[in-house]
Amino acid sequence: MCGIIGILGAGATREVAEKMVAAQAHRGPDFDAVRQVGENEFLGHNRLSIIDLSGSANQPFESVCRRYTLVFNGEIYNYRELQIQLSTDYTFKTQSDTEVLLAAYIKYGKEVTSYLNGMFSFAVYDAVEKTLFAARDRFGVKPFYYYYANDQFIFSSEIAALFMAGVSKNINYSVWSSYFVYGSYGATDETFWKNIRQLPGGSQLIFRNNAVEIKRWYDFAQRVAEVKLLSEIESSLQIEELLLHATKLRFRADVPVGFNLSGGVDSSTLLGLIKAQNFDESLINVFTFVCNDPRYDELEWVRGMLAGTKFPLHVVPLEYRQVPELFDELSKHQLEPFGGIPTLAYSQIFKNARHLGVKVLLDGQGADEAWAGYDYYLNASDSVIQGTSKSPFRINVLDSEFRSRAEKPAIEKPFESDLKNLQYRDLFHTKLPRALRFNDRVSMLYGTELREPFLDYRLVEYVFAQPYDLKIKCGTQKWLLRQIASKYLDHNIVYAPKRPLQTPQREWLSIELKTWVLEMTECLKTHEFFDGKALVHELDAFFKGDNQSSFHIWQYISSAKLLFP
């Protein structure tokens, strides 16, 4: 996992490209470089060495014929199999997935993405055709931001690099308003900043003749329709095999690999799948965070699951006193509103892992969306936040003109099933995209790579296609996953209820961090987004106990930091 940048067209210089690379130095602390690939075209790369640690795998990576240059962020998990297939036509000089990706592109062209099992965001410049081809993985695990105007095309892994290239930081009023009104983080191609866009997951981009063409290469609905449904027993065996293989693939690395563990069924299942691989457990570090609050901490569950194993456990604490400083640090790198205190706590796992020399971590992201694990799936609710009975949005605090700019997200419903349409929404438009963005930034901030076995596309497609009663049965969610997990885990863990709250966020914000909240939100009282009196009233209500949800309070804090850095 790394950082990529490119600047093509008017005003492109090596100096600007180097500034962009420097802005993403944390993403790839092992090596960085800029290469001029055309008269006014530069590509740059920050490398986090994971596979083939030698300098021969450094990027930008140029083909032997010097026609093609690649910059690539992510991992191609099936690179060994692809390397064997391609070796009849191509002589490899490295053992890297980078070279495999470029060789595959040279052979398959734009169809290359369908051959890849991985998380990726990459760009290839063709010096003969003077064309840039870029693509993003199926679920958008790895980011690709871009700016296109005034005869320029600029792209990067993080928004900060675009600002370093001179792109203006102008408010995208519609996205900001929709964030407060609907809890939306923008459409799949939008950001919170005007003229800064992102390539949607599962999409390709071509830049040539000063024009941008974008098309979707991954048709999820079609892939799901092609899944052959089997009996419950056969499906269970097929899914178990996919789970084991997806986990095995994500241990392909030339550096230490660890994983994150909580008390939930997803990461617990991941533990069971890792144990089944017969790896040397003493070499695989396990991380979990705590806030020293028994109402939320899952340490007792974690220790119980690890009993009898040799996995070294690292408990990473977060105290309320750390929140303001951590918040400032993460905001500089997210540059868009992000998840609350759980994201801060999660970030410390990656910091701790990197300190211990662990460059790669696995987690259970994606299981809730594919297996229908959120509580609102039970009643086909339009909610996007679980664990609350009252709306988490407080639109009464917004200025009326600003509020009118909100646009309710228009999300297609490609399936006949209400449940599948909700799952599709969460996979491609709401829950997963924002979680992937949060997690990419917090992992890469500390030079670590996060891998998600549950997001192996083969697994997601197959599980998603299953009928309702294999996902939810008698009120039990993720039913078939729990059946499979019971082969590896204790019954009490397998059937433990989902716990949506991981930190005492609402308690800390209303008590220990009350002064900080008031200080942070003071600047919003006169901001054009807000009705100052209504904002003060809502804050007062929260402090007096109307705090079932603290999402709106975190919205105010996040906004204040981004609008008044």
N, C-alpha and C positions, 0 to 999 in steps of 0.2 A: 504494500500500500504506500502511496506516495502523493506527490503534488505535481500537477501539470499546468503549463501556461502556454499561450500562443498569442502573437500579435502580428496581424497581416494587414498590409495596405498602408495608406497614408499615415505618416508620422511614426511608423515602426522603426525603432532603433534598438541596438543591443543594450544601451543604457536603461531604457524603459523595461525591456525584458528581464534584465538582471534585477531591477527593483521589484518586479512582480515575483520572481523566484525568491528573493529575500523575504518578501511578505509571507511566504509559505514555508519558511525554513524549518519550522517545527514538524511539518508533515514528512520531511525526509532529511534527517540530520546526518545521514551517512555519506551523501554525495549530492552535489547540485551542478548543473551546467546549463548553458544557453548555446544553441546552434543556429546559425543563419542558414536557412534552407532555400531562400530565394532572394530576389533583389530587395524586397521590402517585407520579408517573412522571417519570423524568428519563432523557434519553439524552445521551451525550457522545462526543466524537470528537477524535482527534489526527490532523492531516493531514500527509502527505508528498505534496507536490504533484508529480504526474507528467503528468497530462493536463489541459489547460485550467488554467493556473496562476493565473487570476484569482480574486479573492475571491468572485465569484458562484458558484463551485463548492464553497465551503466547506461543511462539515457541522457539526452535523446539518442535513440538507437537507429543507426543507419543501415540500410540493406547493402549487400556486397556490391550491387550494381550502382549504388548511390542515388538511385531514383527515388526511393521511399525513405522517409524518416518518421519514426514512431515515438510518441510520448504516451505513457500508459500508467494509469493508477488502478490498482486492484490486484486480484489474483485470478489466474485461470486454473481451476482445480484439476481439470482433466488434461493438463498440458503434456503429461507423459504419454498418454494414449494418442494425443494429436501428434506429438513428436514422432512416434512410430509410424503413423499414417503418412506423414509428410516427408519422412526421411528418404523415400524412393526418388523424390524430385529435388530435395534440398539437403545440403550438407551443413549441419549445425556446428557452430564454433563455441557455443555456450550450453549450459544446462538450465537456462532460465526460461520461465514462461513468457518473458518479454520477446525473446527471439522466436519462440513458437507462435506467438500471436502475429508477429510481422510476417513470418513465413506463411501462415494460414491466410492472412490478408492478401498476400501476393498471389496465392493460388485461387482463393475463393472470392476475392473482391468484397463487395458489400454484403454478400451472403455469409461472410465469415461469422457473424454474430450468432447464427443459428447452430454453429458447431461448438460454441463455448459454454462450458459450465463454470460459472464463476461470478465474481462481482467485478465490474470493470467500467472504466470511463477512459476512452483513449481517442487519440487523433493521429492520423497518418497524412503526411504531406507528400504529394506526388509532384516531383520537380519537373517532369515532362509535361503532364497535363495542367500543371499549376493549379491543383485542386486539393482542398483539405477535406478529408473524410473523418467524421467523428461519430462515436456511438456510445450508448450508455446501457448498462445491464438491464435485465428484464424488470426488476423491481426498483431500480434507481438507488441501489445501495451506495454506489460511488457518485459523487457530485460532478456536474458540469455546468458552470455558469458562463454566460457570454453577453457581450455587448456588440451591437451591429448598427453603425450609423456613420455618416460622414466619410464614406469610403474606407472604413475600418472594420475589421472583425477581430475581437479580442476575447479570449476564453481563459478560464482558470478553474481550479478546484475550490477556491474560496473567494468570497466577494471582496475581501480586503485587497487581494491582488489586482482586481479591476480598478479599485479606487487608486491604487498606486500607479496605474497606467493613465490616470487622469480622468477616468469616468466620474461624472458628477454624482454626488449623493443627494438625489432628489426623491422626495416622498411619493410613493405610489398610494394615493389617497384611497382608491377603491379597496386595495388589499388591506390597508390598515383598518379601514372602517369595517370591513367584513370580519376581520380578526376579533373586533370587540362585539360585533352584533351576532355573529354565527360561530365564533371560535375557529374560523377558517384561517389557514396559513397561506392562502392563495391557491390558484389553480396550479396544475402540474408544471406549467411553463412560466409561472410568475414568481417574483420575489417582492419584498416590501419596498424595493427601490425602483423608481421609474427608469425604464430603458435597460435594466439589468434583468436578463431572463435566464431560465434554466432549461436545458434539454430534458424533456420528460423521460422517465425510465422506459426502457424498451423502444427507444427511438434512435434514429440515425440523422445525421446532419451532413450536408455537403455545401461547401463554400467554394464557388468558382465564378469567374467573371463578375466579381463584386456582387454576387447574389447568394442568398441563403435558401437552401431547400431542406425541409424537414419532413420525414415520414416515419410512421410507426412500423418497426420491423417485427414486433412481438404481438401476436394476436392471442391474448390469454383465453378469451371466450371460445375461440376456435379450438385451441389446444385442449381445453376442458371438455368440449363436445366430443373430442376424439378418444377420450379415456373410455376403455372398455370396463364396465362395471362387473365385478365378480361377486361371489358369495361372501358373506361376512368373514368366514374363516379364511378364504383365499385372499380377501382384501387385507385382512390383518397380517397375514404372512408377507404379502407384497409390500405393505407399508413398513413393516419391521425391517425388511431387507433394505428398503430405501433409506430408512433412518440410520441404519448401521453404516451403509456405504457413504452417505452424505457426511457423517461424522468422521469416518476414516479419511475421506478426501481432504477434509479441512485440517487434518494433522500433517499435511504435506508441507514441510518447512525445513529450512536448514538452520533454524534458531529455536530456542525453547518455546514451547506452547503451553499455555495454561487455560483455565476457564473460570467463569464467574458463576457463583452458586447462591441461590436463595432458597426459600422454603417452598416455592411454588412447584407445580407439577412439571412445568416446562424445563426448567434448569435441573430439576431432580431427574427427569427422564434423560436429559443430556448426561448427567453423571452415570446413570446406568448404562448408556450406550458407550461411554468412554471406557468404563470398566470392562465391557464385553470385548473390547479391542485387544485386551491382553498386553497393553503397554506397560512399561515400567512405571508404576504409580508414583514412586518416590521422586521421579523427574518431572512430574506434572503438578504445577502449583495451582492451588484453588484460592479464589478471592471472594470475600463477601464484605459488605459494608454494614455498619451499625451506627445508630444515633444515641445509644445508651438509654433507650426508652423501651421498656418491655411491652408496651402496647403495639409497637411497630417492628422491633428488631426480630429477626428470624434466626438468630445465631443458634438457639437451642435446636431448631429443626436441622440446620446445616450440620452441626456437630453430630447429631443423631444419624444423619445420612452417611457421614464419613466414618462413623465408628467401624472399626475392623478393616479399614483401608489404610494405605500408606501415603495418600495424597497429602502434601504439606498444606496446611490451612493458614491463610493470612487474613486477619480480621482488620478491616480498615475503618476507623472511627471518623465520624463527622460531628463536630460540636457547633452549636448555634453561633459561637463567636467567630467561626471561620467563614460564615456565609457571606458577609459583605465583601470581603477581599476576593473570595472565590468567584462571586457573582461578577465583580468588575473584570476579572481575568477572562472568564468565559464569554462575557458579553462582547469583548473586543474581537473574539474569534468567531462567534456565532453571527454577529452583525444582523440578526433578525431575532424576534422574540423566541425564546426557547423554554423547554420544560422547567419546572420548579426545582425545589430543593433536592428531590430525588436525582435530578441530572447532576447537581453539584456533588452529591454523595457518590454517584457512579463515576464521576470524573476522577475521584481520588483513588479508585481501584486501578485505573490506568497509570496514574502517576506512581503508585506503589509498585505496580508490576514492572514498569520501566526501570525503576530504581533497583529492582531485583534482577534485572537482565532478561525479563520475560517480554518478548516483542510481540507475541501473538496471543490473543485471548478469544475464546469461544463463549457464546451465550445463547439463550433460548429465544431470541427475538423472532417474531413471525408466527409462532405457534397459535397465539390467540386469534389472529386473523384467519388463518387457514382452517383451524379446528373449531371456530365459533366459540371462543372462550370468554368474551365480554358479557357482562350481565344483561345488557340491553338487547342481546340476541334472543333472549327468552320471550320477549314481548314485541319483537320487531319494531323497536323504538327508533326514532331518528336521532337519538342522542349520540354524541361523540365523546362523552365523558361518563365513565361509569362510577357507581358508588354514591350518586346524589339523587335526591328526589325533587329538589328545587333547581330551577335553571341556574347554571353557573355564570350566565352572562347578565350584566347589569347595564342595559342600553340606556337607562334613565340618566346616566352620568355623562352621556355624549351630547355635544352640541348638535342641534337638529339638522343643520345643513351638512355637517360632517357625517352624521348617521345616515342621511339620505344617499350617500355615495356607496353604501354597502350593497354588495351583490350576492344574493344567495347562491351558493355553489351549485352549478348545473352539472349533475353527475348522471351519466348514462346508466341504464338498468338493462344489461344484456341478457339476463337470465329470467326464466319464468318464476323461479323461487324467490320469495321475499328475503329469506335468510341469505341466499347466495348473493343477492344484490347488495345487502348490507355488508357482507364479507368483502365483496368486490370493492365497495366504496372505501372500506377501511384499508384494504390492500394497496389501492392505487391512488386514493385521493385524500384520506384523512389520517388515520392512526399511524399506519406504517411509514408513509413518507416523512412525516414530521419526526417520528422516533429515529428513523435512519439518519436524518439530518443532524439531530441532537447528538447521536452517538458517534457519527463520523467525526464531528468537531472535537468532542471530549476525548476520544481515543487518540486522534491524530495530534491534538495539542501536546500530548506527552510522547509522541513518536512510537505509538503502539498500534497494532492492527487488530481490528475486531472482525471475527468471522461468525456467520450465523447458519449452522447446519439446517435449521428448520426452514430456511429460505432457499434450499436447493430446489430449483424450478421443477424438477421431476416429482419431488415430494409434494410441493404446493399444488401442482396441477392434479395429481392423483387424489390427494386428500380432499381438496375443494370439490371435486366431482362426486364425492360420496353422498348418499342420501341423508336426509335430515336425521333419521334415527340412529345413524352411526356417529353423528356429531353431538346430538342432544337426545338423551333417552331418560325418561322419567325425571326430568329436571336436572339431570347430571350432564354438565357440559364437557366437551372433549371426551366423549364417552369411549370411543374406540382407542384413542391415544392412552387413556387410563387403563384400558384392558391390556394393551401392549406393555405399558409401563409396569404393570403388576408382575410381569416376569422378572423384573429387575429390582423392584422397590417394595418396601413395606406397605401394607394396605393403608395404614394411617396417613402415609405421605401421598399415596396415589389418589385418595379420595378426600384430601383436605380441601376445604373451600378456598376459592381464589381470594386473595387479600390485595385489593387495589391500592391501599395506602401503604407506603414504604417508609415514610419519614413523618415526624411530627410537624409538618409544614404549617398547618393552620394554627397549631399551638404556639410555635415559635414566632410566627408573624404577628400574632395577636398579643403576645406577652413579652417574651425575651427580646424580640426584634421590633417591637412596636415603635420605638424611637427612630430606628433606621427606616422603617416603612414611611413614617411621617416625613422624615427628612428627604427621602427619595421622591416622594410624591408631591412635595411642596410646589415644584416647578410646573406641575400639570394644572394647577388651579387656574392659571391664566393662559393655558395653551389652547390653540384653536380647536383641538379635538374635543375639549371637555366643557361641561357646565360646572364651573367651580363649586357652586353651592351644593349641587347634587353629589359631586365627588366627595366633598367633606362629609355629607350626610351618610354616604355609603361606607366610608372608612369608619365613621363613628359606630355605625350599626355592626360592622364586623368586630370591632374591639369590644363591643358590649355583648357579643355572643352569637350573632348571626353569621356563623362561620362553618356551616356544614361543608361548604366549598370555599377554598381560598384561591381558586383559579383567577377570579377577577382581580384580586389583590396582586397576584403575581403578574397579571397583565399590566397593571399600572406601573409596577416597579420596572419590568422589562422595558416598557415604552419610555419611561423617564430616562433610563440609561442610554437608549438608542437615540432619542430625540435631543437629549442634552448631554452629550458625552463629555 
